[in-house]
Amino acid sequence: MTYAFAAAGTGGHVYPAIAVARSLVGAGVEPDEIVFFGGDRLEARVVPDAGFRLVQLEIRGLKRSLSVDNLKLPAIVRRAAAQVASTLAVRSRGALIVFGGYVTVPAAAGARKVGMPYIIHEQNAVPGVANRYVARRAARTFVAFANARDRLRHAELVGNPLGAGFEVFDRPRLRVEALGRYALDPDRPVIGIVGGSQGAQALNEIAVEIATSPDRDYSVLHLTGTEHHDVLAQRATAMDGWITKPFEHDMPAFYAAADLVLSRAGAMTVSELAATATPSVVVPLPAGRGYQAMNAHDLEQAGGTVIVDQDRIADVPDLLRRLIRDPERRARMEAGARSVARSDAASRVAQALMEIADV
């Protein structure tokens, strides 16, 4: 049996795919039955590191601005689709799953060439162009947020596939070890700040104000992003209780240590906040017609987060101080976040993939 994955470009596409692939392995699928299609970005490193084969395609996305390079795209897509088809043709029957982004269209086209069914998983509240384009011929479609159901036909709401650590997340059990991991004072509450693997400059700037507040009675655990870490780490070394890291591979540990989190509203981050029932303040990236704010809509409606527009980011330090000093409010936010959590998406999508492959 072949289980093919098309996931490329960003962690929001690649990490859910790896979570589903690992769930397949946990259900008894051999790793050599799994093949990924992608390009030369994040997937080129993390997919092989996860133990799966990656077939790299010569493919790129559509440029939003007017560009003569877009005229070349149909030919590029045809060549990539042919490469997908030739790879699948020599393997056993099975199914493909696509996660959006520039690899989706050629992967779906290549699967159709060899008669392989495919399914879709959409991570965001607003489906991307590629997933919308291939949705008509999908065997099944899964979405992470309720808003996306209205934009993709017959979509099933499952949440975002997360790593195994999120499916069994237990803050009380993990808390002591997590605080020790970061050398945090167990008697002080912790504000966690994360802007994604590349960091978020606006959040990093406001983090400095939060961490250097003269009346700070909390610790700050700050994932800065790799590009910004050196400068911020130099400042943090002079401050008690301001811990910086460029990136965290064990995100359940980060959430276990944090009593309150400040973040962007990327699809995976919002799903992780819900899965870990972590109270939060999110500042959506002011781009893409407000798509990030829509990702956080359900979490906000449940009372699990406070959404702050970036043009009001100056209000964030005072808001965080009030929340971190209000355990009763945070307990209500925790319950709200838990109410919209969907922690079993990886296993549900993996099960659907096996069912479709076996038809």
N, C-alpha and C positions, 0 to 999 in steps of 0.2 A: 504494500500500500504506500502511496505517496501523499504526503501532506506538504503542500507548497505555501509559502508565505511571501507576500509582496509588501515590503515595509522599508522605507528609506527616508533619508533626509534629517529628520528631527527625532528627538527622544519620544515625543508624543505619538509618533508612528511606530518606532522601532521597539520601545520597551513593552508596550502592550502585546506586540507580536511575540516577543521572547517569552513573556509570561504565559501566553497560550501554548507555545511550543513546549515549555517546561511542564505545563499541565498535561499535555499529551504524553510526554515521557513518564510522568507520574502515573498515567493510566495504562502504561505498558507498551507504548509505542517506542520502537527503537530509534535512536537519534539519526541513524543513517536513512531512515524513512522520511526525514524532514529536510526540506531544501528551502532556502531563502533566496529571493530575488531583490536586488538593490543596486546601489551605485557605489560611489567612492567617498561617501560622507560618514556620518557616525556609524552606520551599519557595517562599514568595512572593518571596524575595530571590534564593536561589541558583539556582533553575531558570531564570528569565530571564537571570541573569548567565551561565549556562552556554550560552545561545543557544537555549533551547527554549521552546515555547509552554506556558503554564500556564493551565488552566481552573480557576478557584477555585470550590469548592463550599461551600455553607452547611452545614457538617457539624461535628460534634464527637464526642468519645468518650463512652462510658458512664462515669458517675461511680461510683467504687467504693463510696462511702457511700450510704446511703438518701437519695434526693433526688426531689422531685416533677419535677425537670427530666428525669429518666430516662423519665418517662411521655410526654414529647414526642418522644423519640428515634425511634420507628418512623416518625412522620410526616416527620421531618427526613431520615431515610434514604431514604424513598420519593421525596421531592423531589430529593434529590441523585442518586439512581439515574436519575430521569427526565431530569435535566440531562446526566448521562453519556450516556444513550441518545440524546438529541437531538443531542449533539455528534458521536457516532460515526455516527449515521444518515446524515449528510451527507458523510461521508468515505468513502474507498475501503475495501474489506475489509482485514482484517489480524488482529492479535492484541493482547491486553492482558496486562500483567504487573502483579501486585500484590505489595507488599512488607510487608504487615502494617500495623496501626494503624487508626485510625478511618475512613480513606478506603477501606479494602479492601472492605467489604461493599457499599456503594452502587456502587462501581466495578464489582465483579463482577456485581452485579444488573443494572446498566445494560448491560454487555456482553452478558449473556444475552438481554436484551430485543431486541437487534439481531442475535443469532446469532453474536456474535464469541467465539471461544475465548479462554480466559485461562490463564495459568500463574502459579505462586506461587514467590516466593523468601522463605525464612525465614532471618533473620540470626542468631537466637539459638539456643542449645542447647535451650531450652524454647520451643516455638512459642506465639505469642500467640493470644488468643481469636479474633480476626478471621480469621487464616489457617486455624485449625482449622475454623472455621465454613464457609468457602468451599471447603475442600480437596476435598470429595466430588465436585465438578463440575469440578475443574481438569483441563486437558489434560495438564499435567506439573507436578511439584512438585520444587523444588530446596531443599536445606538447606545451611547452612554448617558445621554440626557433627554428628558422628556420633550424638550423643544424640538429636537431633531426628528422625532417621530412624525411631526407634521410635514416634514420636507422630504422624507424618503418613504416610498410606498411599502406598506406591510412591514414596517420596521418593528423590531422587538426590543424593548428596553431591558438592558442587562447591566449597564454600568461599564466602567473601563477595566480591562484586565490588569490586575496589579500583581506584584510578586507574592510569593507564598507567605512572606512575613506579614503582609497586610491581611490575608485571609484569616490568620489566627492571632491578630494583634491583641495584646493584653497589656495595657499600660501599667497597672499595678505590678504585674510580674516582671516587666522589663525596666521599670523606672530606676531602681537602684543601680543596676548595671549601666544603664544609659548615662546617668549622672556621673558615674565613675569614669566612663569612657571619655567624657569631655572635661573632667576635673571640675565639676560644678558643685557649688555649695548646696547640700540637700535641704538646708533650712531657708533657702531663698527661692521664690518663684522664678520661672525662666520664660523669657520672651525669645522665641525662635524667629529668625529672619531668613528667608530664602527667596532668591530671585531667579531660580533655574540654573542649569549647568553653566551657562555663560554669564550669570549674574544679571542684575538689573541696576543700572546706574542710579536711577531715581531712588530705589529702595536703599541702595548702599549709602547714598548721601543722607537720607533721613535716618538711617541706622546710626550714623555717627552722632547725630543729635540725641537719639534715644540712649545710646551707650554712654555718652559723656554728660548726661543730665546731672547736675550737682546733687539732686535729691534722690538719685536712683537707689531703690531698695530691692532690686531684682537683678538677676543675671541676664546676660544677652548671649545667645548662641547664634552665631552669624555665619551662614553659608554665603560667601561673597561672590562665587564664580571665579574661575581660574584666572581671568584677565585682570581682576581687580584685587586679588588677594594680597600681594606683597605690600602694597601701600597701606591697606587697611590693617594688615597684621602688625605693621610697625606701630601704628597708633594704639592698637589693642594691647600690645605688650605692656604699655604703661598704665593700663587700667585694670583694676581688680574686677573679675567677673564678666569680662568681655572676651568671649572665646570665638575665634575665627577659624574657619576651614574653607579651602577653595571649593571643595565638592564633597559630597557624602554618598558613598556607595550603599550604605546601610541606612536608608531613610526611615525605616521603622524605629531605629535607635534615636534619630533626631526628633521624631514626633513623641516618643516615649519620654524624652527629656523635657520637652516644651510644654508649658501650661497654656501658652497663647502663641499664635504664629502670625507673622506679617508676611504676606507673599503677593505675587501676581495671581491671576486667576486662570492660568493655563489649565487645560482639561485634566491632565494627570494630577496636578497639584490639588485641584478642587476635589477630585475623586479620593486622593489620599487623605485630605482633611476630613472628609466624611467617613472614610473607612476607619480612621483612627479616633474619630469623635473629638477632634481637636478644635477648640474655639479659635476663631481667626478674624483678622482684618485683611481684606484683599484689596489691592489697588490694580484694577484691570489695565492691561496695556492699552493705551489710547490709540489703537490702530485697528484696521479691519472692520470698520463699521460697528465697533462695540461688541465683537464676538466674545471676547473674554468675559465681559460683564454678563453675557447670557449664560456662559458656563457656570457662573456662580449663582444664577437666579434661584434654582431650587434650594440650594444651601442657605441663601439669604432668607427665602420665604419660610424655611423651617426654623429660622432663628440661630443657625449655626455660625453665621459670619456677618460681618458688617462690610459693605462695599463702599469704598471711598474713591471717588473719581480723582485722577491724577492732578487735576487743577486745584484740588483741595488737599493735596498731600501734606501741606503744612499742618493740617489738623491731626495728623496721625500720631505724633508723639504723645499729645495730651490724651487722645482716645485710648491708646495702649496703656498709659499709666492708670487711667481710670478702670480699665478692664482688669488689669493684672492685680489691682488692689480690691477687686470685687469678686470674691470666690463664688458667691451665690449667683451672680450674673453668668459667670463662666460655667457653672454647673448647668444652667439652663441652656446655654449655647452648646455644651457638650451633648445634652440630650437631643437638641435639635439636629446637630450634625449626624448623630447616630441614626436618627429617624430616616435619613435619605441615603444611608450607606448601602452600597451594593458591592460586597466584598468577594462574591463568588463568580464574577464575570469570566475569569480565566477558565475555570472548570466548565462553566456553562457553554462557552464558545467552543472549547475543545471537544466537548461532547457532541455539539452540533456538527462540527467538522468531521468527526468520526462517523456520525450517522449518514451524512451526505456522501462521504467517500465510500461507504459500504453499500450504497444503493446500486 
